């Protein structure tokens, strides 16, 4: 529509932008359960980069250190963040 006073265009009832918090949480959960970012994107009908952004946002909101000091028997670690050392060419 166009404003009669200022002649600018506007939307009287704009649609909400973005995806719901429920979809974002579902995407993060699907990735944590083993699906790739691309597979999650295909399953939910969104761009995989959006899934990556949502995952990174959740990651950035986590505390830097675990606050729960309860002893546990099982620990799950992502190997991408725990690799230490460097690869060397053993032929030389």
Long-range contacts (C-beta under 8 A, 24 or more apart in sequence): 19-46, 19-50, 24-54, 27-51, 27-54, 27-55, 28-54, 28-55, 28-58, 31-55
